[in-house]
């Protein structure tokens, strides 16, 4: 996860404990299942790009507007391959 944020008054850009907790929940919801059976992937090809998009929207709600925005979600498919989802961040 890459953030594009401003610092809060306490000097933190984003509470990564919150992100880690939510990310763990998301991972557990798709771990050790046939991802095509997950309700969020019905009719959607579960490519790495679509999984990155799914993580983005799953995490987006937890980022308060005062903390900035998630800039990009990157999924690594091994040591040399990756896919990412980066929404249009134009204001």
Order of alpha helices (4+ residues) and beta strands (2+ residues): beta-alpha-alpha-beta-beta
